[in-house]
Structure formats: structure tokens, C-alpha cells
Amino acid sequence: MLLGADIVAIVAAFAVAIQISGGRLHMGRICLVGLPLVVLGAKLFGLYDRDEAVIRKTTLDELPKLLQVATLCALLAWLAERPLGYGMLTHSDVLLLWIALVVFLVVGRCTARALALRVSPVERCLFVGSAASEQGIRSRLVKHGGVKAEIVAHVDLHEIEPWSANTFSQGKLDQIRDMAAKLDVHRAIVSPSDSEAGEMLDLVRTLKAAGIRVSVVPRLLQVIGSSVIFDDLHGVTLMGVRRFDLTRSSALVKRVFDLFGATLGLIVVSPLMIAIAIAIKLDSKGPVFFRQMRVGRDERRFGVFKFRTMVPNAEQLKQTLVDRNEAQEGLFKIAADPRVTRVGGFLRKTALDELPQLFNVLRGEMSLVGPRPLILDEDQRIEGWHRRRLALHPGITGHWQILGPATVSLREMVAMDYLYVANWSLWTDVKILVRTVPHVLCRRGL
């Protein structure tokens, strides 16, 4: 389906370019260049092989490579215009062709993946590891886009240690094949414990030899993050770990991005914010904005701005509702909170109550994307290395907000925040902002 989508995207992009150029270009000849270039480029960049290796199929993660493929195709189409004689490409034609390729490739691949996800069977997974790790992975397989998988069986590592051996055993391989066939397993998710690295390698080799796809939960990356550089030291692979905090240039780039995004956002949503303010005043007595103390970068405290969604004495009523708390490990959240006003309920479902935080971004207290700003009593629960999450400004949105506040514990949330800081890049911020849009449109709130 991805291959078919790419072919359609290429033909559509060139058709648009030819139409805009007034028919100066020869469709057949230019497609003769474009089709093999894009398909070959996509193959070389691994864009047809990635989905088999991953559980979550998403087009957004491969957008940088799609941009490179489109750039290469547009450039070579421009260079090959005279040898193939399909017409003269102007600078505007090349730019239009590049834009059309990017748009059609992204839309086509999103559509192809959506169709494939709908018609394909559920990917059946065997989880190998502890019960706690299994529960964490199981919660990520539901209610999230791009995933159609379920855990059908769970095996503890100590139960399969006899399968791991330094010497190849056909009997052990047959045992795993029989088990996979009986359970109709497509993929094994392995969460290593403190077992010897050699045993884990033997287990993964055996599973792959049995024709089972393998995904590994890397324990090391829980500490250092995935932002590593692979270093080939004459046949020995080392992982170079990047610095934890941002360089001055990266901090400047992130700040400029925040200022541009917040300014543009306020200009666009200002009429909506005025309408919300009027609705809040008409609905209940009290101020339009609600300001709550949070802990920000370097443990500095600041007041976060929100539209008021509760009755004015909400904090005093909180202690009477502790027994109805639905969040985990120190967080407080009630789905049907009686303190929420009528307008406030709508604002929370649509996450519109978060819009005033754009002022916090302009003031330099927050970022568009970053760790969640915790209230004082929540912050006191964060200890040890997880406090390094405060190396960046807290954000309006982030990994935790997209996953859903009630489904993620405080411990998991600070771990995600720590890894966000460790892996920061501008592209990561862009992806989180893009993924926030459908989250808000589906009225899941932040």
C-alpha cells in the first residue's frame, strides 16, 4: 500500500506541476524520471521496511526522510530536463514540484497506513519479561493511533532461561515455534531483566530464527534516552551519549520558536479568547482567569494562566473530594468533577482553558512543548535524577498530555519528562505539537 501510495503521489505531483506550467512539460517523460527516483529513494531510506519492525506505524516520524526524497527527486528532475527533453523547468516549477511531492507523499502514506491498519488483522504479541513491564506496555497498546496490537500471552524471564544457551539447540527452537504457532504469535516484546547479556542475545536470535518479529524494551535508554550517536570504533560499536541540557544555540532556537509560535497563536485565537471570557462571565461569578502556582525551570515558582473552569472556592472543596480521585500516584483528577462549571466543562474537554498559557510562554516562564508544570505538592514527590526534568521550561503540551492524564502515573510522567529533556530536538517539539491537534479535536483535553 505504501508503494502504491507513493506512485500515485508522484503522478499527482507531476500532473499538478504540468497543469500549473500550462502544459509546457511532457508528462510521460518527466514521470520516467520521477517514478524510479522517488521509489528508489524511499527504498534506500528504509521507508518500505520500517513498518515491519515497529508496532506503531506513523508517517510523522518519517517526514524528514520524505523531505529528503522529495528534494532529491525535484533536483534531479531539474538536472535531467535537457537530456530527456521533457521541457524547461523554471525555478517556480521546481519549487512547486517539491511542495506537491511532499504534500502528496505525506497524505498518500497517511491514507495507505489508515487503510492497512483497518483491513489488517490485530498483531498478536508475546510479552517476555516481568509483570510490571508487561502492564506498562499493555497500557500503551490501547487508545492510541497507529497501533493495532495486543498482548496474547506473557512469559516471565525465569521461565524461559532454559531456552537461552550459548550453543544452538534445535529442540529449543522447535519449542518456541510450537508455542508461537499454538498462540498464533506475530511478535515478541522482550523486556530484559538483570540476566546476562549473552542470554538475552540468544533469546532474541532464537525468536528471530523462529520467524517471529522482535521488539526489545531497552533498559539503558530509560536512563540516557534515545538521543545517542553510534560510533564505529574499528568494528566495535559504541554509543556516544549527548549532553543532557541544551546548548546555548539550541536554547536560543527553542526560545525563538516559542516566541514565534506564541505570538502567532495569540493573534489567531484572540477573537476566540474574547468570546470565552464573555461566556465565563455570563456563566458564573468570579474572575475570567485562574492563576495557580507551579514549579518551573530551575525550580523557580510562577503563576500559570488558565481560563477559570471551576467555582471560585474550588481549592477549598478539593479536600472533600479526595476519595473520588481517578489519577494515580499523587496526581488529582476527577472525570465528572462537581466543581467544574458548565462553560468550564466544555473548555476542559476541548483544552481551550489552556490558551492563556501562551502569555506564560511570552513571559519566558513556559514553552510551547516541555515537561508538565507541576503544582507544589506534586513537585515535592519528585526525587533524585528525575528532578533534572526542570532543566527545561515546562510546556503547554508534551508527551504526558497527549497520552492522557488519568492513564499515566506520576512516576511514569516524570520518567517521560526526563527522557524528553535528554532527547530534545526542534523536530521533537514539532511532532508533539502536530500530535496535539487531533488530541484536542477529539475532545480528550490536556
C-alpha positions in Angstrom: 0.0 0.0 0.0 2.9 2.4 0.7 4.4 1.7 -2.7 1.1 2.2 -4.4 0.5 5.5 -2.5 4.0 6.7 -3.5 3.3 6.0 -7.2 0.0 7.8 -7.0 1.6 10.7 -5.2 4.4 11.1 -7.8 2.0 11.1 -10.8 -0.3 13.5 -9.0 2.6 15.9 -8.1 3.9 15.9 -11.7 0.4 16.4 -13.0 -0.1 19.4 -10.8 3.3 20.8 -11.9 2.4 20.3 -15.6 -1.0 21.9 -15.2 0.4 24.9 -13.4 3.1 25.3 -16.1 0.4 25.5 -18.8 1.3 22.2 -20.4 4.9 23.0 -21.2 6.1 19.7 -19.8 5.8 16.2 -21.2 4.0 14.0 -18.7 5.3 10.6 -19.8 9.0 11.6 -19.9 9.0 13.5 -16.6 7.3 10.6 -14.8 10.0 8.4 -16.4 12.5 10.3 -14.2 10.3 10.8 -11.1 8.8 7.4 -10.6 12.1 5.4 -10.2 13.8 8.3 -8.3 11.2 8.5 -5.6 10.6 4.8 -5.2 14.4 4.0 -5.2 15.0 6.9 -2.8 12.2 5.7 -0.4 13.7 2.2 -0.5 17.2 3.4 0.2 16.0 5.4 3.1 14.2 2.4 4.5 10.7 3.8 4.1 9.2 0.5 2.9 10.9 -1.6 5.6 10.3 0.3 8.8 6.7 -0.7 9.4 7.5 -4.4 9.7 10.0 -3.6 12.6 7.8 -1.3 14.6 4.5 -1.7 16.4 3.3 1.9 16.0 3.0 2.8 12.3 3.2 6.6 11.8 4.0 8.9 8.9 5.0 11.8 11.0 8.2 10.1 12.2 9.4 9.6 8.7 8.7 13.1 7.4 12.4 14.3 7.5 13.2 11.4 5.1 10.2 12.2 2.9 11.5 15.7 2.6 14.9 14.4 1.5 13.3 12.1 -1.1 11.2 15.0 -2.5 14.2 17.3 -2.6 16.4 14.7 -4.4 13.6 14.0 -6.9 12.9 17.7 -7.7 16.6 18.4 -8.0 17.3 15.5 -10.4 14.2 16.3 -12.4 15.6 19.8 -12.9 19.0 18.5 -13.9 17.6 15.9 -16.3 15.3 18.2 -18.3 17.7 18.6 -21.2 18.9 15.0 -21.6 15.3 13.7 -21.6 13.8 16.6 -23.3 10.5 16.8 -21.4 10.5 20.6 -21.2 12.2 23.5 -19.5 11.6 23.7 -15.7 11.7 27.2 -14.2 12.7 27.8 -10.6 9.0 28.2 -9.6 8.2 24.9 -11.4 10.9 23.1 -9.3 9.6 24.7 -6.1 6.0 23.8 -6.9 7.0 20.2 -7.8 8.8 19.9 -4.4 5.9 21.2 -2.4 3.4 18.9 -4.4 5.7 15.9 -3.8 5.9 16.5 -0.1 2.1 17.1 0.3 1.0 14.1 -1.8 3.6 11.7 -0.3 2.5 12.6 3.2 -1.2 12.5 2.5 -0.9 9.3 0.5 1.2 7.5 3.1 -1.2 8.6 5.9 -4.1 7.2 3.8 -2.4 4.0 3.0 -1.5 3.3 6.6 -5.0 4.1 7.8 -6.4 1.6 5.2 -3.8 -1.0 6.0 -4.5 -0.6 9.7 -8.2 -1.0 9.1 -8.0 -4.2 7.0 -5.1 -5.9 8.6 -5.5 -8.4 11.5 -4.5 -7.5 15.0 -0.8 -8.1 15.6 -0.6 -10.8 18.3 2.3 -10.2 20.7 4.0 -12.5 23.2 5.5 -10.5 26.1 8.7 -11.8 27.7 9.5 -10.0 30.9 8.2 -9.0 34.3 4.5 -8.4 35.1 5.2 -4.7 35.9 6.8 -4.2 32.5 4.1 -6.1 30.7 1.4 -3.8 32.3 3.2 -0.7 31.2 3.5 -1.9 27.6 -0.2 -3.2 27.5 -1.5 0.3 28.5 0.4 1.8 25.5 -1.3 -0.6 23.0 -4.8 0.8 23.5 -6.5 4.1 22.7 -3.5 5.4 20.7 -3.3 6.0 16.9 -1.2 3.9 14.6 -1.3 0.8 16.8 -3.2 -2.4 16.2 -1.7 -4.9 18.5 -2.5 -6.9 21.7 -0.6 -9.0 24.2 -2.0 -12.5 24.0 0.5 -14.2 26.3 3.0 -13.3 29.0 6.1 -15.4 30.0 8.4 -14.5 32.8 12.1 -14.5 32.0 12.9 -17.1 34.6 10.6 -19.5 32.9 12.5 -19.3 29.6 16.0 -19.2 30.8 16.4 -22.9 29.8 15.8 -21.7 26.2 18.9 -19.5 26.3 22.1 -21.3 25.6 25.4 -20.5 24.0 25.1 -23.4 21.7 22.3 -23.7 19.1 19.6 -26.1 20.1 17.1 -27.3 17.5 14.9 -28.6 20.3 14.6 -25.2 21.9 13.9 -23.6 18.6 11.1 -26.1 17.9 9.7 -25.4 21.3 9.3 -21.7 20.6 8.0 -22.4 17.1 5.3 -24.7 18.5 4.4 -22.1 21.2 4.2 -19.3 18.6 2.1 -21.5 16.3 -0.3 -22.5 19.1 -0.9 -18.9 20.2 -0.7 -17.5 16.7 2.0 -15.1 17.8 3.3 -12.5 15.3 5.7 -10.5 17.5 7.6 -11.0 20.7 8.2 -8.0 23.0 11.3 -8.7 25.2 11.9 -6.6 28.4 15.3 -7.6 29.7 16.0 -8.0 33.4 19.3 -8.4 35.1 20.1 -11.6 33.2 23.3 -11.9 31.4 23.5 -10.0 28.1 24.5 -13.3 26.3 21.3 -15.0 27.4 19.2 -12.0 26.0 21.1 -12.2 22.7 20.5 -15.9 22.4 16.8 -15.4 23.2 16.4 -12.7 20.5 18.3 -14.8 18.0 16.1 -17.8 18.7 12.9 -15.8 18.3 14.1 -14.3 15.0 15.1 -17.7 13.7 11.6 -18.9 14.5 10.2 -16.2 12.2 8.8 -14.0 15.0 9.2 -10.3 14.8 11.1 -9.0 17.9 10.8 -5.7 19.8 13.1 -5.0 22.7 12.5 -2.6 25.6 16.0 -1.2 26.1 16.6 -0.6 29.8 19.7 1.6 29.1 17.6 4.1 27.1 15.4 4.6 30.2 18.4 6.4 31.7 20.3 8.0 28.8 17.4 8.4 26.3 17.4 7.5 22.6 19.4 10.6 21.6 22.7 8.8 21.1 25.3 8.7 18.3 26.6 5.4 17.1 30.3 5.3 16.9 32.1 2.6 14.9 35.4 2.1 16.6 37.1 -0.2 14.0 34.5 -3.0 14.3 33.3 -2.2 17.9 30.1 -0.2 18.2 30.0 2.4 20.9 27.1 4.7 21.8 28.1 8.4 22.3 25.7 10.0 24.8 24.8 13.6 24.1 24.9 16.2 26.8 21.7 16.3 29.0 20.9 20.0 28.9 20.6 22.3 25.9 23.5 24.1 24.3 23.2 27.9 24.2 22.4 27.8 20.5 19.7 25.1 21.0 18.2 27.1 23.8 18.1 30.1 21.6 16.4 28.2 18.8 13.8 26.8 21.1 13.1 30.3 22.6 12.7 31.8 19.1 10.4 29.0 18.1 8.3 29.6 21.3 8.1 33.3 20.7 7.1 32.9 17.1 4.5 30.2 17.9 3.0 32.0 20.9 2.7 35.4 19.1 1.1 33.8 16.0 -1.1 31.7 18.3 -2.4 34.7 20.2 -3.1 36.7 17.0 -5.1 33.7 15.6 -7.1 32.8 18.7 -7.6 36.3 20.2 -11.3 36.6 19.0 -11.9 33.1 20.4 -10.4 34.1 23.8 -12.6 37.2 24.0 -15.7 35.1 23.3 -14.6 32.6 26.0 -14.0 35.4 28.5 -17.6 36.7 27.9 -19.0 33.2 28.3 -17.2 32.6 31.6 -18.6 35.9 33.0 -22.1 35.1 31.9 -22.0 31.6 33.3 -20.8 32.2 36.9 -19.4 34.8 39.2 -15.7 35.2 39.6 -12.6 36.2 37.6 -12.1 35.2 34.0 -8.6 33.8 34.6 -7.3 31.4 37.1 -3.7 31.6 38.3 -2.1 28.7 40.1 1.5 28.4 41.4 3.6 25.9 39.6 7.3 24.9 39.7 9.2 25.8 36.6 12.7 25.7 35.2 15.5 25.5 37.8 12.8 25.2 40.5 11.5 28.7 40.1 7.9 29.2 41.0 5.5 31.0 38.7 1.8 31.5 38.3 0.3 29.6 35.3 -2.6 31.3 33.5 -5.8 29.4 32.6 -9.4 30.3 31.9 -11.4 29.6 35.1 -13.3 26.4 34.7 -14.4 25.8 38.3 -16.3 27.6 41.0 -14.3 30.3 42.9 -13.8 28.2 46.0 -12.6 25.1 44.2 -9.4 24.7 46.2 -11.3 24.6 49.5 -13.6 21.9 48.1 -10.7 19.7 46.9 -10.2 18.0 50.3 -13.8 16.8 50.3 -13.3 15.0 47.0 -10.1 13.1 47.7 -11.9 9.7 47.8 -13.1 10.3 44.2 -9.7 10.9 42.7 -9.1 8.9 39.5 -5.5 9.8 38.8 -2.5 7.8 40.0 0.4 8.3 42.4 -0.2 11.8 43.8 -2.0 13.4 40.8 -5.5 14.7 41.3 -8.1 14.4 38.5 -11.9 13.5 38.5 -13.7 12.9 35.2 -17.0 14.3 36.5 -15.7 16.9 38.9 -18.6 18.7 40.6 -16.6 21.9 41.0 -16.5 22.4 37.2 -18.9 25.0 35.7 -21.0 24.4 32.6 -18.7 26.5 30.4 -15.7 25.1 32.3 -16.7 21.6 31.3 -16.6 22.5 27.6 -13.3 24.3 27.9 -11.7 21.3 29.6 -12.9 18.8 27.0 -11.6 20.9 24.2 -8.4 22.1 26.2 -9.4 25.7 25.4 -8.8 26.5 29.1 -5.0 26.2 28.3 -4.9 29.0 25.8 -3.9 31.8 28.3 -0.7 29.9 28.9 0.5 31.5 25.7 1.1 34.6 27.9 3.3 32.5 30.1 5.3 31.5 27.0 5.8 35.1 26.0 6.9 36.0 29.6 9.6 33.3 29.4 8.0 31.1 32.1 6.8 28.3 29.9 7.5 26.8 26.5 5.0 25.5 23.8 6.3 22.0 24.4 8.0 20.7 27.6 7.6 18.9 30.9 4.3 19.3 32.6 4.4 22.2 35.1 3.6 20.6 38.5 1.9 22.2 41.4 3.9 22.5 44.6 2.7 19.3 46.4 3.2 17.2 43.3 6.7 18.6 42.8 7.7 17.6 46.3 7.2 14.0 45.3 9.8 14.1 42.6 13.2 13.0 43.9 16.7 12.1 42.6 17.6 12.3 38.9 14.0 12.8 37.9 14.3 16.4 39.1 16.5 17.0 36.1 13.2 17.4 34.2 13.4 21.0 35.5 16.4 21.7 33.2 13.9 23.0 30.6 10.9 25.3 30.8 7.6 23.4 31.4 5.3 23.2 28.4 1.7 23.8 27.4 1.7 20.3 25.8 4.0 17.3 25.9 4.2 13.5 25.9 2.2 13.2 29.1 -0.6 15.5 28.0 -1.0 13.5 24.7 -1.1 10.1 26.4 -3.9 11.2 28.8 -3.5 12.5 32.3 -5.6 9.8 34.0 -3.8 6.9 32.4 -0.3 7.8 33.3 1.1 7.7 36.9 3.3 10.4 38.4 6.3 8.1 38.2 5.8 7.4 34.5 5.1 11.0 33.8 8.4 12.3 35.3 10.3 9.5 33.5 8.8 10.7 30.2 9.7 14.3 31.1 13.3 13.3 31.9 13.6 11.5 28.6 12.1 14.5 26.7 14.9 16.7 28.2 17.5 14.1 27.3 16.3 13.7 23.7 15.3 17.3 22.9 15.3 18.4 19.3 13.2 21.0 17.5 11.7 18.3 15.4 10.5 16.5 18.6 8.7 19.7 19.5 7.1 20.0 16.1 5.9 16.4 16.2 4.3 16.8 19.7 2.5 20.0 18.5 1.2 18.2 15.4 0.0 15.2 17.5 -1.7 17.6 20.0 -4.0 18.9 17.3 -6.1 15.6 16.8 -5.9 15.1 20.6 -7.7 18.4 21.1 -10.1 18.0 18.2 -11.2 14.6 19.6 -12.0 16.5 22.8 -9.7 14.4 25.0 -8.4 17.6 26.7 -4.9 18.2 28.0 
